């Protein structure tokens, strides 16, 4: 089910597609990920990604909150793709 949002006329005319964000996103995702601060959706604790607890790895990796054990991040590497699920993360703060 797809949700659409009506935009005011002028703002709609100024809208670009996602390709326009490529440069910004390339800069954003070129960082040392282990120092990024993750806020847990469950207990609201903030930790560097390096402090999360890693489980799994054969079928995929699960990163859990060190305080409440909630699943924060799921990663599956299935060549030639990676699948990333961050629904347990309330926010991710990256210092450039």
C-alpha positions in Angstrom: 0.0 0.0 0.0 1.5 3.3 -1.0 0.9 6.5 0.7 0.9 9.7 -1.2 1.2 13.2 0.1 -0.1 16.3 -1.7 2.4 19.1 -2.0 1.6 22.8 -2.5 2.0 23.8 -6.1 5.3 25.8 -5.9 7.0 23.2 -3.7 6.0 20.4 -6.0 7.5 22.2 -9.0 10.8 22.5 -7.1 11.0 18.8 -6.1 13.8 16.7 -7.5 14.2 13.0 -7.5 16.5 11.1 -5.1 19.5 11.3 -7.5 19.9 14.9 -6.5 20.8 13.7 -3.0 23.6 11.4 -4.3 26.5 13.8 -3.4 25.2 14.6 0.1 24.6 10.9 0.8 28.0 9.9 -0.5 29.6 12.3 2.0 27.4 11.1 4.8 28.0 7.4 4.3 31.8 7.8 4.1 32.6 7.8 7.8 34.0 5.6 10.6 30.7 3.8 11.5 31.9 2.4 14.8 32.0 5.9 16.4 28.5 6.9 15.2 26.1 7.3 18.2 23.0 5.1 18.1 19.9 5.9 20.2 17.9 2.8 21.0 14.2 2.9 20.2 13.4 0.7 23.2 15.3 2.2 26.2 16.4 5.5 24.7 20.1 4.8 25.7 22.7 6.4 23.4 25.9 4.4 22.6 28.6 4.4 20.0 27.9 1.6 17.5 31.1 -0.1 18.7 29.3 -0.7 22.1 26.4 -2.7 20.5 26.4 -6.5 20.9 26.8 -8.6 17.7 25.0 -11.9 17.3 24.5 -14.2 14.4 26.8 -13.8 11.3 26.1 -17.1 9.4 22.7 -16.0 8.0 23.0 -12.4 9.0 24.2 -10.1 11.7 22.1 -8.8 14.5 23.3 -5.8 16.6 21.6 -5.4 20.0 21.4 -2.7 22.6 23.9 -3.3 25.4 21.4 -2.0 28.0 18.0 -3.6 27.1 19.1 -6.2 24.5 16.6 -4.8 21.9 17.4 -5.6 18.2 18.7 -2.3 16.7 20.3 -3.3 13.4 20.0 -6.3 11.1 22.4 -6.8 8.3 22.4 -9.6 5.6 25.2 -9.8 3.0 23.9 -11.8 0.1 26.2 -11.1 -2.9 25.9 -8.8 -4.7 23.7 -7.0 -2.2 23.5 -5.9 1.4 20.2 -5.7 3.3 20.1 -3.2 6.2 17.2 -2.9 8.7 17.6 -0.2 11.3 14.0 -0.1 12.6 15.3 -0.5 16.2 17.4 2.7 15.9 15.6 5.9 17.0 18.5 8.1 15.6 22.0 7.8 14.3 24.4 10.7 15.0 27.4 11.0 12.8 30.2 13.4 13.5 32.1 14.3 10.4 
